[in-house]
Amino acid sequence: MTRGFGLRALALALAVAGCATAPAVVAAPERTAAGFAVGYLETDADARVFLMGPPGGESAWQAGELAAVLAAHDADPARMALAVADNRVDPGPAFAAVLGVTISEEATPSTARVLARVVTDIAASYDPAKEHFGRMRPFQVDPSITPCIASEAAQLARLANSRSYPSGHAGFGWAWGLLLADMVPEQADAILARGYDYGWSRVVCGVHFPSDVDAGRAVASAVVIRLMGDEEFAGDYAIARAELRYALGLE
C-alpha cells in the first residue's frame, strides 16, 4: 500500500481529467446500521490524543467565550438564516455559491460519496473526545441563548444530549473546504472561506463555543492528513476530483 503522498499527486496520478467523456464514478459506499456511509480509515484518528481540551467552567477564558457567543448570536437576520441553513450536514448547498455547482448524488455522485465517507471518519475521531471532555453547550450554560434551531425539537434534544467540544459541524465544513479547495484550486480562497464560515455558523446558532469550532477544524485537518495516506481514498479522491472539474468545465 502506497503511503505519504499528497492529494495533488494522487489526483495527477489517477485522475482521468482532460478526457472528452465524463469520468468514472466511485461506487456507492456501504452503510452503517444508522444509515451513514462507512468511512475510509480502519483505525480512527482519536482526537483525544491531540486536542488540548476546552477552558475550565469558571475561567476568564470561558467567560470570554460565552461573551463571544452572545455577540455572534446577535447576528443580522441574513447571517442567522445562513446559520440555520448550515445546520444541515450537506456540502451541496453549503458550497454551491462558491463552487458554481451543487454537489449531489445526481450531479456529482463520486464527489458526494467521497465527502460523505469523510464525514464518518471525522465523527469517529471526535466522538470519544466529546464524551471525554464533556463540555456543556452555550445554551445549556446560559439559558438566555436560544439556539437557532429551537423550532426543531428532536434535533435540539439530540444536541442537548451531545457534548460541545469539539464541534462536528466545524470539522465537516473544514474538511470539505480543504478537499474541495484542492480539487478546484482556481477557487481555493473562496472555498476555504466558506468552509471556515460554515463552522462559525455553530457559534452564531448558539450551539458551540469558538474553541469548540477551532477544535473541530483541528480534527478535520488530522483526518484529512490521515486520508492522504489511504490507498482506497486515493483512488476515490482522484475520480471525484476529475468529476467535479468536469462538471465545472475546468477539464
N, C-alpha and C positions, 0 to 999 in steps of 0.2 A: 504494500500500500504506500503510495506516494504521500509524503507529508511536508508541510512547512513552506509551500509556495503561495504567492499572493493571489487575490481574486482576479486581478487583471491578467496574470499569466495563465490562470485556469481558463478564463474566457477566450483568450487568444489561442490557446492550445486546442480547445474543444469546440468552440462555437462554430456554427455554420452561417454566421452573419455574412452578408455580402452576396448570398446566392439569390437567384431570381425567383425562387419559390419560398413559401413560408417555411420556417424552421421546424424541426421535430418538436414533439410535445412530451413533457415529463409525465410519467404515469401517475394516475390518481393515487394519493397516499393511502396507506391503511389507516383505520380509525380506531381510537381507543373506545372503551366501553361508554365513555361520556360523550363520544362523538367528535373528539378533537383529532386532528391529523397527528399521526405518530411522528416524533421528532427524528433528527438525524443522529444525535450523539448517543452512543451506547453508555458512556459514563457521564453523568451530569456535572456541569461546572458549578459546584456548590458555592453559592455566593457568600456563605458564612466564612469562607477561607480568606476573602479579600476585602469585605466591607468592614468599615470601622464602627458602624453602629450609629444610631440616632443620638441626639443630645438628651441629657437627663431631664426628667419632667419638671424639675424646679430650677433649672439653669437659666442663665441670661440668654444663652443660645436658643433654648426652647421658646422663651418669651419673644425673642426677636422673630423666630419662625412663625409663631402664631400671629404676630403683628403683620408679617408679610402675607400670610393667608388672608387676613381680614382686608388688607389693602387690595390684593388681587381679586378677592371675591366681590369687591365693589366695582366691578367692571361695567363698561357700557353694554347696552343690550346686544350689540353685534358680537362683541367678544364673548359674552356669556352664551350666546347661541352657538358659537363655534365650540365652546367647551362642552356643551350638551351634545353636539354632533360628534365630537372626538371621544365621547364615551363609548362609541361603537368600535369594536376591535376589528377593523377592516381597512387595509391600506388603500382600497379602491377610492372611496370618497375622500379619505384623508389626504391623498396626494394628487387627486385628479387635477386640481387647479394648476399645480406647478409642473406636472408631467405633460398635460395635454391629452391624456388618455386615462380612462378609468380601468384599473386593474380588476379583472373579474374572471370567473371560470369560462365565461363566454368569449370575451375579447382576448384575454392573455392567460390561458389556463396554466401554463408552466410557471409563469411568474407568481400567480396566485397560489399555486400549490407549494412552491418553494417558501414563500413568505409565511404561509400557514404552518408549515413544519417548523420554521424558525421560532414562531410564537411558542410552540410546545417546548422547545429546548430552553427558551428563556424562562418559561414558567417553572420548569423542573429545576432551574438554577435558583430562582428567588423564593420558591415555596418554603424550603427549610429555614431561610433567613427571616421570612415574615414571622414564623412561629417562634424562632429563636429570640428575636429582638422584641416581639410582642408590643409594638408601639400602637397606641390608640390613634384613631384618625382625628383630624381637626374638629369635625362636627361633634365628636364624642368628648373632646376636651373642652370645647366652648359651644354650648347649646345655642348661642346666638347665630351660629353659622348654619344656614340651611343649604344642604347640598343641591347642586343644580339639577340633580336627577331625583329630587324629593318626590316627584309625582310617580316615579317607578318604584312601587312598594317592594316588589320582590327583589329588584336589583339593590335597593337601599338596604334591605335586610342582609343580603349577601355581603355587602360592603361592611356593615356593622359587625359581621362575624369573621371578617378578614382583617389582618393587621395592615398597618400603614407603610411600614418600611421593609423593603424598598417598593417603589411603585412599579407594578407590572405594565400598566399602560405606557409609562415613560420608557420602559425598556423596549416594548414593542415598537413604538414610534421611532426611537433612535436606531434600532437595528434595521428597520425598514429604510430609514433615511440613509444609513451607511451603505447598505446594499444597493439601493436604487441610485444613489449618487455615483457609485462605481459603475453601475450599468449604463448610466446616462451622464457622463462627466460634463457634457455640454451644459447641463442644468444643475450641476452639483451644489452650488451655493444656495439656490432656492430650495432644493430638495432637503438639504441638511437643515436649513432654517425651519422648514415645515416639520421635519422630524423632531426638532428641538421644541418647537411651539406646541406640538401635539402633547408632549409631556407636561408642559406648563399649564395646559388646559386643566390638568388634575388639581392644580393649586387654585386656579380660577373657580373651579367647580366646588372647592371646599372639602375635597375628599383626601387630599395629600398635602404634606408639608414640603417646602422646597428641597430639603435634604433627602426626602423620600424619592423625589424626582431625580436628583443628582445620582442617587444610588441606583435607581433603575437604569439610568444611562450607562453606569459603570458595569452593571450586569450584562447589558446588551453588548457592550464592547468586548467583554470577556468571552461571551458566547460566540460572537462573530469571529474572533481570533481562533477559537477552538474549531469552528466550522471550516476555516480556511484549510485546515489540515485533514479534513474528512473527505475520502475519495468519492463517496456517494454524493455528498453535497457538491463537490467539484463538478461532476458531470451534470447534475441538475441545474446548478447555477449557470453554467455555460449556455445551456439550452435556453434558460429563462432570459438571460441577458440578450441573446440573439433574438428571441421572440419579441421582447419589449422594444428593442431598437428597430426591428422590422415593423412593429405596429406604429412606431413614431416616424417611420420613413427615414430613419437615420442610416440604414444599411441597404 
